[in-house]
Amino acid sequence: MDWSALSEQIALSVRELPRSGLLMAAVGAMVLGIAGSLVRRGLPAFARLLRTISTLTLMGVLVLVVVQLSRLDPRFSMAVPEIGLPEQVVEGNETRVPLAPDGHYWLRAQINGHEASFLVDTGATLTAISQDTAERAGLSPRDGALPIRMQTANGAVAAHITSIAELRFGNVAARGLDAIIAPGLGETNVIGMNLLSRLASVRIEEGELVLVPNNPQVPVE
């Protein structure tokens, strides 16, 4: 076992714990459950109350985690705008992206009105935004979201989930899209499968990457 890697992961998790409302709520609920077990003989009614609060809190945390994870799959994506989980919509018309000299597909996009370059990466699960782009686009970590551990060339880093109000490129517009703010990416921004899988098709045609939204297509305003 690689103890240095394990200790690094544990240290990363501990550092990020206070930044996640869900993790803090789960820890607090477990503490209440333990306290309820310790005082059940002397104060049975109070102990039952503590255990009930603990159980309901853990159930609530579990529901929120399931809802957030479901948003990664467009077949089960759930939207709860009241808690900062807006509907994820990708609409528009066919857009073609030429192959860049480096052998990758790059596009210029407007993210919340701020222009930035994005690498189209079918191997990336989530759309990722660099720290610099996030700051300029006014993006901040979502309250209560679980931090995501990413492995980069510089080691393990914690990335935080955010919501993009609007991401436009070519004839395509994505709204309410989940993304991660990834400090380990440097200046690179990535369009991942959580956007691409919401398209009707993604194909390569005569060297161009062709992105086609689902029908019926809602015109991009």
Secondary structure, 3 states (H helix, E strand, C coil): CCHHHHHHHHHHHHHHHHHCHHHHHHHHHHHHHHHHHHCCCCCHHHHHHHHHHHHHHHHHHHHHHHHHHHCCCCCCCCCEHHHCECCCEEEECCEEECECCCCCEEEEEEECCEEEEEEECCCCCCEEECHHHHHHCCCCCCCCCCCEEEEECCEEEEEEEEEEEEEEECCEEEEEEEEEECHHHCCCCEECHHHHCCEEEEEEECCEEEEEECCCCCCCC
